[in-house]
Amino acid sequence: MTGKSSSVSLWWLALAAGLIPLLTIHATFAVSVLEGHVSLCMPYWDSCTSISRTGRYGTSYFIFKGTMLPAAVLGILFWWLNGRWLRQLGVHTRGVLWLPWLGLIACLALGVYTLALGHAGDGFHLMRRVGVVLYFSLTFICQLLISAGLRSHPLWRHTGSRLLNLCQLTLVVGILSVILNGVVPDFYSRKDYAFEWILALLINLHALWLAWLWRKSRFRVRLWAG
């Protein structure tokens, strides 16, 4: 191949992949409160509103769709680049091969959920439920795979272990919600939205941590020109 090559740092892309969804749900919550669609509260504890409700009415409807759809596209690129990043570090586990594909399905599910949000009907309700379940579950698996991959690397073992601890915390929150739903359903029905907010926070914190690791490792991709 002829021509000159240059490389660009992409840690900012990972930062955007983690920040955009996190900022979006808090922005739509604030706007929905100001417009009177939801009450002012601490959603991480009071469980006063679901994430879906914050982006279902008024101005928030357009904010949610206008940011989460690009975030879904960005997420596809994010997980594809995570595979390249691991290979550059020398991690060649089987999980690396699955990252782009699982990430693709997870982000497509996020897109389906976003498009269906704000529309009535059983079909749209099913799209939202399937979309959110696939997004959270497959994103968690991707994070588990990348954390385990880093732990298998001698120079990144401790970082991988810390990321796995974050994954374990996410899993504990998920399992606790299932247990509470089965044992004390009345209590869980009053707190289920809080679990949703906490899981979303933990999922995006993992992405932000990866952004910092991309920058720390000076992850770059090569571009060809000429």
LUMTOR-147353 format. One record per residue (C-alpha): x, y, z; residue number from 1. Coordinates in Angstrom, 2 decimals, padded with zeros to 5 digits. Each point is the difference from the previous one (the first is absolute). Example, Ala and Ser with C-alpha at 12.3 -4.5 7.8 and 13.67 -1.06 7.14 Angstrom:
<rs>
r X=012.30, Y=-004.50, Z=007.80, nr=1
r X=001.37, Y=003.44, Z=-000.66, nr=2
</rs>
This chain:
<rs>
r X=000.00, Y=000.00, Z=000.00, nr=1
r X=001.38, Y=003.39, Z=-000.98, nr=2
r X=-000.54, Y=003.30, Z=001.72, nr=3
r X=000.57, Y=001.47, Z=003.41, nr=4
r X=-001.46, Y=-001.36, Z=003.19, nr=5
r X=-001.13, Y=001.83, Z=003.09, nr=6
r X=-001.74, Y=-001.07, Z=003.17, nr=7
r X=-002.64, Y=001.62, Z=002.17, nr=8
r X=-000.81, Y=-000.40, Z=003.66, nr=9
r X=-003.54, Y=-001.23, Z=000.63, nr=10
r X=-000.39, Y=000.13, Z=003.78, nr=11
r X=-002.47, Y=002.87, Z=-000.49, nr=12
r X=-002.28, Y=-002.38, Z=-001.94, nr=13
r X=-000.13, Y=-002.39, Z=002.95, nr=14
r X=-000.63, Y=002.99, Z=002.27, nr=15
r X=-002.96, Y=001.02, Z=-002.17, nr=16
r X=-001.32, Y=-003.58, Z=-000.04, nr=17
r X=-000.22, Y=000.06, Z=003.78, nr=18
r X=-000.98, Y=003.63, Z=000.55, nr=19
r X=-002.74, Y=000.51, Z=-002.60, nr=20
r X=-002.47, Y=-002.61, Z=001.38, nr=21
r X=000.75, Y=001.03, Z=003.58, nr=22
r X=-000.45, Y=003.71, Z=-000.65, nr=23
r X=-003.07, Y=-000.62, Z=-002.15, nr=24
r X=-002.05, Y=-001.78, Z=002.66, nr=25
r X=000.82, Y=002.67, Z=002.57, nr=26
r X=-000.71, Y=002.83, Z=-002.43, nr=27
r X=-003.36, Y=-001.47, Z=-001.01, nr=28
r X=-000.84, Y=-000.55, Z=003.67, nr=29
r X=000.75, Y=003.66, Z=000.77, nr=30
r X=-002.01, Y=001.24, Z=-002.98, nr=31
r X=-002.93, Y=-002.27, Z=000.86, nr=32
r X=000.00, Y=001.36, Z=003.54, nr=33
r X=000.03, Y=003.59, Z=-001.27, nr=34
r X=-002.86, Y=-000.73, Z=-002.40, nr=35
r X=-002.03, Y=-001.79, Z=002.67, nr=36
r X=000.02, Y=-003.49, Z=-001.51, nr=37
r X=001.78, Y=-001.58, Z=002.98, nr=38
r X=000.40, Y=001.11, Z=003.61, nr=39
r X=003.25, Y=001.25, Z=001.46, nr=40
r X=001.74, Y=-002.79, Z=001.92, nr=41
r X=003.15, Y=-002.08, Z=000.29, nr=42
r X=-000.67, Y=-002.77, Z=-002.56, nr=43
r X=002.90, Y=-002.13, Z=001.27, nr=44
r X=-001.77, Y=-000.38, Z=003.33, nr=45
r X=-003.55, Y=001.30, Z=-000.18, nr=46
r X=-000.76, Y=-002.10, Z=-003.10, nr=47
r X=-002.44, Y=002.68, Z=-001.07, nr=48
r X=000.34, Y=-000.42, Z=-003.73, nr=49
r X=001.41, Y=-002.39, Z=-002.55, nr=50
r X=002.68, Y=001.02, Z=-002.48, nr=51
r X=-002.52, Y=-000.57, Z=-002.78, nr=52
r X=-002.47, Y=002.47, Z=001.48, nr=53
r X=002.60, Y=002.79, Z=000.06, nr=54
r X=000.26, Y=-000.15, Z=-003.79, nr=55
r X=-003.60, Y=-000.66, Z=-000.88, nr=56
r X=-001.67, Y=003.42, Z=000.14, nr=57
r X=000.52, Y=003.58, Z=-001.08, nr=58
r X=003.43, Y=001.34, Z=-000.87, nr=59
r X=001.68, Y=-003.02, Z=001.59, nr=60
r X=-001.48, Y=-002.22, Z=-002.71, nr=61
r X=002.11, Y=001.75, Z=-002.63, nr=62
r X=003.08, Y=000.29, Z=002.21, nr=63
r X=-000.07, Y=-003.72, Z=000.77, nr=64
r X=-000.38, Y=-001.14, Z=-003.58, nr=65
r X=002.39, Y=002.64, Z=-001.35, nr=66
r X=002.82, Y=-001.15, Z=002.27, nr=67
r X=-000.60, Y=-003.70, Z=000.65, nr=68
r X=-000.24, Y=-000.98, Z=-003.66, nr=69
r X=003.44, Y=001.49, Z=-000.77, nr=70
r X=001.23, Y=-001.58, Z=003.26, nr=71
r X=-001.13, Y=-003.40, Z=-001.29, nr=72
r X=001.98, Y=000.50, Z=-003.22, nr=73
r X=003.00, Y=001.21, Z=002.01, nr=74
r X=-000.30, Y=-003.06, Z=002.22, nr=75
r X=000.36, Y=-002.33, Z=-002.99, nr=76
r X=003.28, Y=001.69, Z=-000.89, nr=77
r X=001.06, Y=000.01, Z=003.66, nr=78
r X=-000.25, Y=-003.76, Z=000.37, nr=79
r X=001.68, Y=-000.66, Z=-003.34, nr=80
r X=002.92, Y=002.19, Z=001.05, nr=81
r X=000.17, Y=-001.73, Z=003.38, nr=82
r X=000.80, Y=-003.20, Z=-001.86, nr=83
r X=002.82, Y=001.75, Z=-001.86, nr=84
r X=001.27, Y=001.56, Z=003.22, nr=85
r X=000.24, Y=-003.37, Z=001.73, nr=86
r X=001.85, Y=-001.49, Z=-002.95, nr=87
r X=002.45, Y=002.92, Z=000.04, nr=88
r X=000.62, Y=-000.70, Z=003.67, nr=89
r X=000.69, Y=-003.63, Z=-000.84, nr=90
r X=-003.25, Y=-001.46, Z=001.32, nr=91
r X=-001.20, Y=-002.76, Z=-002.33, nr=92
r X=-002.64, Y=-001.82, Z=002.01, nr=93
r X=-003.13, Y=-001.39, Z=-001.64, nr=94
r X=-002.03, Y=002.72, Z=001.61, nr=95
r X=001.73, Y=002.60, Z=-002.17, nr=96
r X=-001.59, Y=-001.57, Z=-003.06, nr=97
r X=-003.47, Y=000.29, Z=001.52, nr=98
r X=000.25, Y=003.64, Z=001.07, nr=99
r X=-000.90, Y=001.70, Z=-003.32, nr=100
r X=-002.95, Y=-002.30, Z=-000.66, nr=101
r X=-001.51, Y=000.09, Z=003.48, nr=102
r X=000.55, Y=003.75, Z=000.08, nr=103
r X=-001.70, Y=000.35, Z=-003.38, nr=104
r X=-003.12, Y=-001.85, Z=001.18, nr=105
r X=-000.06, Y=001.91, Z=003.31, nr=106
r X=000.15, Y=003.38, Z=-001.75, nr=107
r X=-002.57, Y=-000.99, Z=-002.61, nr=108
r X=-002.26, Y=-000.97, Z=002.90, nr=109
r X=000.58, Y=003.44, Z=001.52, nr=110
r X=-001.01, Y=001.54, Z=-003.31, nr=111
r X=-003.20, Y=-002.07, Z=-000.14, nr=112
r X=-000.86, Y=000.97, Z=003.58, nr=113
r X=000.60, Y=003.68, Z=-000.75, nr=114
r X=-002.13, Y=-000.03, Z=-003.15, nr=115
r X=-002.88, Y=-001.73, Z=001.80, nr=116
r X=000.08, Y=002.33, Z=002.99, nr=117
r X=-002.99, Y=002.33, Z=000.22, nr=118
r X=-002.30, Y=-002.11, Z=-002.20, nr=119
r X=-003.03, Y=-001.90, Z=001.33, nr=120
r X=-000.98, Y=-003.55, Z=-000.86, nr=121
r X=000.96, Y=-003.56, Z=000.88, nr=122
r X=002.46, Y=-000.22, Z=-002.87, nr=123
r X=001.92, Y=003.09, Z=001.12, nr=124
r X=-000.09, Y=-001.19, Z=003.60, nr=125
r X=001.55, Y=-003.30, Z=-001.06, nr=126
r X=002.67, Y=001.82, Z=-002.00, nr=127
r X=000.90, Y=002.08, Z=003.04, nr=128
r X=000.18, Y=-002.98, Z=002.32, nr=129
r X=002.06, Y=-002.14, Z=-002.37, nr=130
r X=002.21, Y=002.96, Z=-000.87, nr=131
r X=000.85, Y=000.97, Z=003.56, nr=132
r X=000.57, Y=-003.60, Z=001.15, nr=133
r X=002.32, Y=-000.76, Z=-002.93, nr=134
r X=001.86, Y=003.27, Z=000.40, nr=135
r X=000.72, Y=-000.41, Z=003.71, nr=136
r X=000.75, Y=-003.73, Z=-000.10, nr=137
r X=002.23, Y=000.00, Z=-003.09, nr=138
r X=001.83, Y=003.16, Z=001.05, nr=139
r X=000.70, Y=-001.63, Z=003.35, nr=140
r X=001.36, Y=-003.10, Z=-001.75, nr=141
r X=002.24, Y=002.19, Z=-002.16, nr=142
r X=001.32, Y=001.75, Z=003.08, nr=143
r X=000.57, Y=-003.35, Z=001.68, nr=144
r X=001.95, Y=-001.27, Z=-003.02, nr=145
r X=002.22, Y=003.05, Z=-000.29, nr=146
r X=000.68, Y=000.01, Z=003.76, nr=147
r X=000.93, Y=-003.69, Z=-000.05, nr=148
r X=002.18, Y=000.59, Z=-003.05, nr=149
r X=001.95, Y=002.72, Z=001.78, nr=150
r X=000.41, Y=-002.18, Z=003.08, nr=151
r X=001.63, Y=-002.69, Z=-002.17, nr=152
r X=002.71, Y=002.47, Z=-001.04, nr=153
r X=003.02, Y=000.11, Z=002.38, nr=154
r X=000.32, Y=003.80, Z=-000.16, nr=155
r X=-003.73, Y=000.70, Z=000.28, nr=156
r X=-000.96, Y=-002.69, Z=002.52, nr=157
r X=-000.76, Y=002.38, Z=002.87, nr=158
r X=-002.01, Y=002.35, Z=-002.19, nr=159
r X=-001.98, Y=-002.92, Z=-001.37, nr=160
r X=-000.72, Y=-001.20, Z=003.53, nr=161
r X=-001.34, Y=003.43, Z=000.98, nr=162
r X=-002.23, Y=000.10, Z=-003.05, nr=163
r X=-001.24, Y=-003.48, Z=000.85, nr=164
r X=-000.84, Y=001.26, Z=003.49, nr=165
r X=-002.14, Y=002.69, Z=-001.60, nr=166
r X=-001.68, Y=-002.68, Z=-002.13, nr=167
r X=-000.63, Y=-002.07, Z=003.12, nr=168
r X=-001.64, Y=003.00, Z=001.66, nr=169
r X=-002.24, Y=000.40, Z=-003.05, nr=170
r X=-000.88, Y=-003.70, Z=000.17, nr=171
r X=-000.77, Y=000.21, Z=003.72, nr=172
r X=-002.39, Y=002.90, Z=-000.60, nr=173
r X=-001.72, Y=-001.97, Z=-002.77, nr=174
r X=-000.29, Y=-003.17, Z=002.08, nr=175
r X=-001.24, Y=001.95, Z=003.01, nr=176
r X=-002.78, Y=001.51, Z=-002.09, nr=177
r X=-001.08, Y=-003.48, Z=-001.11, nr=178
r X=000.05, Y=-001.34, Z=003.58, nr=179
r X=-001.99, Y=002.93, Z=001.34, nr=180
r X=-002.52, Y=-000.37, Z=-002.78, nr=181
r X=-000.57, Y=-003.61, Z=000.99, nr=182
r X=000.15, Y=000.33, Z=003.80, nr=183
r X=-001.51, Y=003.43, Z=000.68, nr=184
r X=-001.76, Y=001.02, Z=-003.22, nr=185
r X=-001.89, Y=002.87, Z=001.64, nr=186
r X=003.23, Y=001.61, Z=001.19, nr=187
r X=001.70, Y=-000.63, Z=-003.34, nr=188
r X=-002.87, Y=001.60, Z=-001.91, nr=189
r X=000.75, Y=003.20, Z=001.93, nr=190
r X=003.75, Y=-000.17, Z=-000.69, nr=191
r X=000.32, Y=-001.61, Z=-003.44, nr=192
r X=000.70, Y=003.27, Z=-001.80, nr=193
r X=002.89, Y=000.73, Z=002.38, nr=194
r X=001.66, Y=-003.27, Z=-001.00, nr=195
r X=-000.34, Y=001.04, Z=-003.65, nr=196
r X=001.75, Y=003.31, Z=000.67, nr=197
r X=002.78, Y=-001.64, Z=001.99, nr=198
r X=000.64, Y=-002.61, Z=-002.71, nr=199
r X=000.15, Y=002.70, Z=-002.67, nr=200
r X=002.50, Y=001.94, Z=002.12, nr=201
r X=002.25, Y=-003.03, Z=000.54, nr=202
r X=-000.10, Y=-000.97, Z=-003.68, nr=203
r X=001.09, Y=003.47, Z=-001.08, nr=204
r X=002.64, Y=000.30, Z=002.72, nr=205
r X=001.66, Y=-003.07, Z=-001.49, nr=206
r X=000.08, Y=001.69, Z=-003.41, nr=207
r X=001.51, Y=003.15, Z=001.54, nr=208
r X=002.66, Y=-002.13, Z=001.69, nr=209
r X=000.86, Y=-001.54, Z=-003.37, nr=210
r X=000.34, Y=003.50, Z=-001.46, nr=211
r X=002.59, Y=000.80, Z=002.65, nr=212
r X=001.83, Y=-003.25, Z=-000.78, nr=213
r X=000.03, Y=000.81, Z=-003.72, nr=214
r X=001.67, Y=003.31, Z=000.83, nr=215
r X=002.40, Y=-001.57, Z=002.48, nr=216
r X=001.11, Y=-002.61, Z=-002.55, nr=217
r X=000.18, Y=002.64, Z=-002.76, nr=218
r X=-002.31, Y=-002.03, Z=-002.20, nr=219
r X=000.13, Y=001.31, Z=-003.57, nr=220
r X=-001.22, Y=-001.16, Z=-003.38, nr=221
r X=001.90, Y=000.50, Z=-003.22, nr=222
r X=-001.35, Y=001.96, Z=-002.91, nr=223
r X=001.37, Y=-000.10, Z=-003.51, nr=224
r X=000.16, Y=003.03, Z=-002.26, nr=225
r X=001.31, Y=000.62, Z=-003.45, nr=226
</rs>
